[in-house]
Amino acid sequence: MILNFSFKLIAGREGILCKFSLLRTYRVLSSAPVDVLWQKLINLADVSWHPLFSSTNAPQGLIAKPGLIYQVVTRLTPIPVRIFVERVLPGELLSVRILAIPGVENRVTYRVESAVCGTYVSYSMTLRGWLSPLLWCLIRPYAARVASELAQAAEQAGVL
């Protein structure tokens, strides 16, 4: 687990400006193959493994492609949240931006890496904006479980 936290107060003509930034990375080791993990990750219709999302409007079989915008409903509130797929490197990286509320920029990156001892799954979350501290307090327990839940779901899918 890696944590990078930044807080800046900037005085200017308009007054005092507050900038907050948080980068948090979680990494777990999985026994599932890279292909199984990757398929579980890019299947946008299946969010059953995700501790923050309960459902999505993506049709079954839709895979992540740059520029795609879809909606998910969080487990915290019944309000739909838009997700914009920024970058996809097949078998390696998926980067999305979560467009939830004004005042918060939330960027999430999933990385899948093959190693001798198994497959590493990394989940990085970057929060920016003046509401970020409040949002971080609400989602921290769920964010800590995303990588491990993805790994467990892929391992169970690989067994079937």
Summary of the structure (lengths in Angstrom):
residues: 160
radius of gyration: 16.6
end to end distance: 30.2
largest distance: 62.0
contacts: 450
relative contact order: 0.23
helix: 22%
strand: 49%
